[in-house]
């Protein structure tokens, strides 16, 4: 096994090799540090790295596996990249902003602490757009993060650094958060797996743990590791009133999906979709049929009013926080946050109420589909060719239709509105432009098992990142 294979070795497989002594945590860490040295200057995934501390922890994990392998914790010795906006005690948490460039966290966020307690080794913090507000990852403080498949194009936002680090093979696991697609969009752009859990499944940080659009979640290179992280991160926490107390555990071995009924939409009724993104969904449909599933296209009848409602909701709450910062710090903010801050005032109480009414309508449309089908799939993003430093007011053409590069290219936000639905984004193949395509898998409320079972079935017959032909070469823009 060469160093590049080590960088992409699934964490759950690595643990088995650690236990038998065929591999050590330092082997993977050394390979990923070397990989970061070679690729991060182009990709720009990390804000800070902690290689010396990580090496000391890897040595300690080796001792555990050598002396008491049965006592190893669930993530013992696996590398973890933490999103900059998530607190890690004693480390910088800048929110991607010049305002907080020297801010050092005094506590560790609940979900991250659970990963540390499970034995994960933090190798660094990852880039975000300022205040995690944009669909691309660029800031005055840290510059621009591109997808490792071609750094001219975006890694997505706001967990863009986490997804890029995974896609480039710089880490085995990574954390993210998702208020309008901020886990799933980067996963799609970087060819990895990202999970938006149902609201309440994984603890978040106040005050946005109380916002039902917003969830903390895992990103990984494969479905198994994403499930492993979810098991560790999930569960009630004293600091988050919204967290669920039900017993929760995703299995490590999944049954097949023969006989399943799966619904799909190519565009959710109103998004223009790039031809090869559309083809990625159709290819997935054929794979599902080969696995014995019954697949049918459904017409949701949704319109762009869905996007307008999501934007209004976010302007009303999240946008108001951005407006506070603008009022205090002015043009220290990135230009896109000045844009969002000024837009925030357009949302009034009547508009905000209408966003709840829209969410209710969306569920009335989706509930019968999810009741009659095991899962629903659609694209994660409409195009994989959004420029790495695109502004939210800029336009581009997708399949001959002009769109705005704010919400118009992501199909993720309707499922933040439908917050209790589990949504898993997984790769669907590579387009002729060399960039990944992706699908979202959605299941009925709080039925996390179904999205992982379907994803695992697809991954089994169509794996990704498992060989050089399906790994990025990190194209220097």
N, C-alpha and C positions, 0 to 999 in steps of 0.2 A: 504494500500500500504506500503510494507516494504522498508527499506533503499536501498536494492539492486534494487528494482523496480524503486525507485527514481533516482538511478544512470543511469538507462537506459531509463527513461521516455523521449519520443521524445520532443524536444524543442517546436515544434509547439503545442503539446498537453499541455505542461507545461504552456505556455503562457495563454491558455484558462483557466486553473485552477488558475493561478495568478489573472486573471481579475475577477473571481467570488469569490475569497477569500478562495477557497478550498485548496490552497497550497501557500507557499511563496517561493521566491528565496532562502531564507536562509535554507529552508528545504532541497532543492536539494544540495546546496553548502555544508552543513554540512555532508550530506550523501556521497558526492563525496570526501570530505577531509578525511573522515574516510576510504573510499574505497582506496584512494591513500596511506594512512598510512599502510593499510594491504597488498597492492599488489605492490606498487612501489619499495620496496626493492628488489623484485624478477624481476620485469619487467624492471625497470630503464628507465622510460619514460620522466622524468623531469630533466632539468638542474637546474632550480630555481623555487621556488613557492612563491606566494604572497597572502597567505591566509588571513592575517589581512586586507590588502587593499581590497581584494575581499569581505570580510565580510562587510566592511563599505559600499561598493557599493551595496551589496545585500540589506542592510537595506534601502539605499536610493531608490532602486527599489521598495521595499515594500511600501514605502510612496507614490510613484507614483501610484501603483496599488490600494492603499487604497483610495486615494483622487481623482485621475483623471485617471481611468483605460483606458479611451478612448484616453488619451494623451500618453500612453505608446509607446515607440519606437519599431520597428520591432523585436529586439532581447532583449528587456528590461529584465534584470535579468538572462539571460542564461550564463552559464559558457563557457569560451573559452580558449583553449590552443594554444599558438603561437609558431610556429617553430623557433628554436633558430636563424636561419640565417635571419629571418625577423626582421627588426628593431622595437624596442619599446622604445620610448624616456625615458631615465633615468634608463633603465634596461640593463643588460649585453646582448651583442650579440657576442658570441665567435666564431661563424662559426664552432664550434666543435674542435677548434685548440688551442694548448698550446700557440701559437703565440699571440692569441687574448683573452686569458683567462680573462683578466681584462678590456676588451673593453666595454665601456658603450655607448649605442646609444644616439645620440643627437636629433634624429628625429624618427618619427614613419612611417613605410612604408604605402603607400597610401591605399592598400587593407585592412591592419590591422586597420588603422585609421577609415575606413568606418564601420568596425564591431564595433569598440568602439563607434563611433557616433550613431550607431543603438542600443546601450544599452548593448552590450555584456560585460561580466565581465571577465577579464583575470585572470586566476588562476595560470599560470606559463608558462615558456618557455620549449620547448620539445627538446629532443636529436636529433642530426643529425650525420652522418659520417663527418669527417673533410672536410670542404668546400663543403659539400653536394655532394660528388663525387662518392659515392659507392652505390651498391644495397643492402648492409646490413648496419645497424647502429651500428658502433663501433668506438671508438676513444681513443687516449691516454688520453684525457682530462676527458671524462665522462664514459669510459668503454663501455660495450655492452648492447644493448637493445634487448630483446627477445620478441617474440609474446606472449601475455598473455595466449594463448592456450597451449603452452609448451615452456618455456623460453630457451630450448636448441636450438630452431630454430629461424630464423631471423624474426624480425618485418618488414623486408624490408627496403629500403632506397630510397631516403634520408629523407623522412618525417616519419621515423620509429617511433620516439617518439610520434608524433601526433597521428598516427594510433593506437599505442599500448595503449596510454592513453584512447582513445575512446573505443577500444575493451575491456579494463579492467573496464570500467565504471567510470573513474576518471574525465571525462569532458563530456559535451554535444556536444560541437563544437570544431573544431580544424582547423588550417591553414596548408597549404603545398605549395610546388612548384614542378614543374615537367619538367625536361629537357630530360629524357629518360625513364620515368615511375615512377618518384619519389613521386607521389601522388598515382597512381594506384597500384603499386607493394606493398607498405605498406598496403594499404586498403585490398588487396587480402590476404596478410599474416596474417592480424589481424581481418578479418571478418567484415569489415565495408565498408562504401561507400566513394569513392573518385572520384573527377571530374577534368579531364584535359579539361578546356574550350578551345574553338577556340582561336587562337592567336589574341590578341587585345581585347578580351572580358573583362578581368580584368587587371587593371594596375599592372605592375611589377616594379622592381627597376633597375636602370641603373648599368652597361651597358647591362646586359643580358635581359632587356626588349626589346632590339633590336634584340635578337636572336630568330628566329621564332620557334626553337625547345622548347623554354622555356616559361612556363606559370605558373602564380600564381593561386591557386585554393583552394576550400574547401574540408574538410573531415568531415564526420558526421556518426552517428550510423544508420541513415536511409535516405531514398530518400527525404522525405519531408524537413528535416532540411538542407540537401545539397542544395536543390532548394532555400530555404529561404536564406541561406548564399550567394548563387550565385546572387540573386536579389540585395542584399545589396552591394556586392563587385563589381558588374559589372558597366561599363559605362566609358565614356571619363574622363580623368584626365589630368590636365594641366602639370603634371610632366612626363607623358608618351605619347610620340608622336604617339605610335602605337595603342592607345586605340580607340575603335569604338564609334561613336557618335549616332548610331541608338538607338531608344527607345527599351528597353528590359525589359521583365518581365515574369517570369515563373509562371504559375497558381498554385494554391494550390489544386485544384481538377482536376483530370485527367480523360479524356474519356477513354473508353475501347479500346483495340487494335483489336477487331474483324474485320476480313477482311484485316488486315495488311499482307504484304509480308516481311518476314525476311530471310536473307541469313546467313549462318554460315560456319565457317571453324574450324576444330579441331586442326589445327597445322600451319596455314598460309603457308602451303606447305613445310615447312622444319624443324620445331621444333620437337624434340622428346618430347612426352607428357606423363606424368605419367598416368597410367590407371585410377585412381580415379579422376584425374583432367579432363581427357577426358570424364569420365562418368558424371561429373558435368555439362559439356556442353550438353551432350545428354539428361540428365534429364531436363535441361532448355528448350531444343527443345520440349520435350513432354509437358512441362508446357505451352509453347507458343501455341502449337497446341490445348491444352485444352481451351485456351482463345480465340480460333477462328482465330488464325493467320495461314497463309500458310508459311511453313518453308522449305527451301531447302539448301542443301550443295553446296558450290561452290568451284571451284579449281582455286586458284589465280596463281599458277605456280611460286611463289616466291622461292628464294633460299637463302642460307646463305650469298650471296653477299649483301643482304639487311643489315644484321648485320655489315658486314665489312664496308659498306658505312657509317652507323650511327656512328660506332666507329671512323672512320677516320674524320668525321665532328667534333665530340666532341673533339678528340685529337687536331685538328687544332685550335679551339677557346678556349673552356673550358680548354683543356689540356695545352694550352700555359699559361693561368693564373696560373695553378698549377706549371708549370715549372718555372715561375717567383719566386714563393714562395720557390721552392726548391733551386734555385740559390742563394737566399738570406738567407734562414734558414736551408738548408740541412736536416739532419736527425731529426730535431725537428718535421718534418712532419711525419704523420703516414706512415707505410711502403707501404700501397696501393697507397698513393699519390706520394711517390717516384717512384713507378712502373709506374703510369700514367704520371708523369712528364717526365720520361725518354722515354716513348713511344710517347710522343707528337711530338718529332722531326721527326718522320717517315712520317708525313703528309705534303706533298708539295702542291703547287698550282694546279698541274694537278690532284692530288688525291682529293683535295677539290672541284674542278669543277665537278669531277665525282660523288660526293655526291649529287649535285644538279640534275644531269642527272638521278641518281637513284630515287630521290624523284619524278621527273617528270614521270618516268616510273611507279612507284607505283600508282600515281594518275590516270594515263591512264588505269591501270588495275582495280582500285577501283571505279572510277567515274561511269562506266556503271552499276556496281552492286548497288551502292547507288542511282542511278537514277531509277532503276527498283524495288528497295526494300525500305521499310521504314527504315530499320536498318540492321546492320550486327553485328554478335556476334562471339566471339572467346575466348579462355582462356586468363586470364590476365598474369598468370605465368604457366610455364611448370611443376613445382613441388613445393610442399609446404614444402619440407624437406631440404632446404638449412640451413646449420649450422649458428647460430647467429653471429659467428665471422669469417665466411668464407672469404678467400682472393680471389681477382679476378683472380689470376693465378692458383688456385686450380681446380681440376677436380672432378666430381662425375658421377654416372650412373643414367640416367633417361630412364626408359623402355628399359634397356639393352644397351643404347648408352652413350658413354662418352661425357660429356659436360664440358665446362669451366664455373666456377661460376662468370662470369663477365656479359656478355650479353646473354649467351646461354639459360638461364632459364627464361628470361622475354620476353613476346610478346608485350611489350609496345612501344618500340622505333620506330617501323615502323609508328606509329601514331603521334609521334613527328615530323617525317619527313613529314607527311601529316598534317601539323600544324593547318590548318583551320577546321579540322574535330573535332566535339565535341566527347569526349570519357568518358564514365562513367563506373567505375568498381564497381560491386556489388557482394555480396556473392552468391554462387551457391549451398551451402550445406556443410556438414562436411564429411571428408573422414574417413576411419576406423582407421587412425592414430590419430584421434581427432583434426586434423588441418583443417582450412577452405579451400574450393575451391572457385573459383571466375570466373566470366566472364567479358569481356569488351563489352560495347554496343557502337557502332559507327554509326553516321548518317552523312548525306551530310553536306557540309560546312556551318557553322554558324547556323545549325538547331538544337540548343540546346534542343528545346521542345521535339523532337522525342526521344532522349535518355532517358530523364526523364519520358516521358509517358510510354515507354516500361518498364523501371525499376519499376515505380510505380505499373504497372499491375502485374509484377512478385512478388513484395513485398506484394501485397494485398493477393495473394493466397499462398505465401510461406514466411512469415515474418521471420526475424532474430533478435536475441538479445532480444526477447520479453518475454522469460521465462527462467527459470534456465537451462532447457535442451539444450537451444541454446545460452548459455553464457559460457565463459571460467571460469574454476575453478582455474586458475593461478597455473599451475604445476611448482613447484620448481625444477630446473634442478640440 
